[in-house]
Amino acid sequence: MINLPKIWLSSPHMCGEEIKYVQEAFDTNWIAPLGPNVDGFEKSIQKYINNSVHVAALSSGTGAIHLALEILGVGIGDDVICQSFTFSASANPIKYLGANPIFVDSERDTWNISPILLEKAIESRIASGKRPKAIIAVHLYGMPYNTNEIERISKKYNIPVIEDSAEALGSTCNGIKCSSFGDIGILSFNGNKIITTSGGGALVTKNNSFKEKAVFLATQARDDAPHYQHSNVGYNYRMSNVLAGIGRGQMGVIDDRVAARRANYDLYYTNLNDIKGITFLDEPKGYFSNRWLSCILTPSFEIREKIRLFLLEKNIESRPLWKPMHMQPVFTDCISFDDGTSEDLFERGLCLPSGSNLTSEDVMRIIGLIKSIL
Ligand SMILES: *Cc1c(COP(=O)(O)O)cnc(C)c1O
């Protein structure tokens, strides 16, 4: 039997320019959590998203969510609403601050936070005497959430939005780039994301004082004094200048990476959509997804597992959709407003290999294998 190389779900894809910036950091001895690559990377993200945003490069997307919550004043005993259908890193920082996650289920149209359930959750918490401090909404798999409705609800109840855009760099809604909708947006540059710095993240905001606060908290909260003086508890969350060099190289090819991921999705869609029982998540009008991961829904859990295990046998990685937070053992005690949507998506859904470094031959082979067992 021929042993074909492993196909990963989403692996890093360097362009070659990264090493020049990394070399520059070595040559100039900027091996620190500050320096020209950090400034340059922040500027390139700002230019790409929207010139009116401010960007702080950080050590992870999770750290960015932690800082965003703290900047919005979340503390012990507060309630924070969080999309249930997401990766655990969206919700964990709520717990770091001693606050309570309130989980809200998804809508069918985007697989993201349901505006109807969100409003129900807010009304219900206010009725019990507790106004939620923030809303964490997620653009899962690159598909934007319903930005118009979430913005309307945020304004109506005066509750700020943290926009988890970890999976959505390059996605837009009504022509506006994801990470610039919320009061604070966050990005991730983890190894499996659409572009990577091996590990890293960013906080994005139109409010410059939020950016300044983020940088202050991310660098141990040093007061302005010649000695080390602290009036706040700080963190060590800034991005390294070496890794920011990788990011500068990656930002040069972000549009190519989005195009490649979308081409993967189109190939899967064209060849699998006519198979009975296999469905895809279409872009609603005005929505543009970076198609970070190409996802399918199968008719049942059994068929989902049959496909996944068959691909695994062929050395091809695929993955069930995210297990909702309200179903996670670590969050069983949390309040949840769910209607079965994300539970169903989790049971029947599968993420297919989606890297921008896949060839169309790779994708066609995966399609052939899936067809062969259905
Ligand atoms: C990856 C991811 C994060 C966390 O980002 P890290 O950089 O890995 O800490 C947060 N939210 C979502 C939805 C993610 O996919």
The ligand as a MOL file (V3000), in Angstrom:
LIG
                    3D

  0  0  0     0  0            999 V3000
M  V30 BEGIN CTAB
M  V30 COUNTS 15 15 0 0 0
M  V30 BEGIN ATOM
M  V30 1 C -8.3540 29.9840 18.1860 0
M  V30 2 C -9.5260 30.6080 18.8340 0
M  V30 3 C -9.3960 31.4000 19.9810 0
M  V30 4 C -8.1320 31.5230 20.7640 0
M  V30 5 O -7.0460 31.9880 20.1130 0
M  V30 6 P -5.5590 31.5600 20.6010 0
M  V30 7 O -4.6850 32.4610 19.8250 0
M  V30 8 O -5.3770 30.1100 20.2260 0
M  V30 9 O -5.4730 31.7710 22.0650 0
M  V30 10 C -10.5250 32.0370 20.4800 0
M  V30 11 N -11.7130 31.8930 19.8940 0
M  V30 12 C -11.8910 31.1150 18.8020 0
M  V30 13 C -13.2470 31.0060 18.1980 0
M  V30 14 C -10.8100 30.4310 18.2500 0
M  V30 15 O -10.9990 29.6310 17.1920 0
M  V30 END ATOM
M  V30 BEGIN BOND
M  V30 1 1 1 2
M  V30 2 1 2 3
M  V30 3 2 2 14
M  V30 4 1 3 4
M  V30 5 2 3 10
M  V30 6 1 4 5
M  V30 7 1 5 6
M  V30 8 2 6 7
M  V30 9 1 6 8
M  V30 10 1 6 9
M  V30 11 1 10 11
M  V30 12 2 11 12
M  V30 13 1 12 13
M  V30 14 1 12 14
M  V30 15 1 14 15
M  V30 END BOND
M  V30 END CTAB
M  END
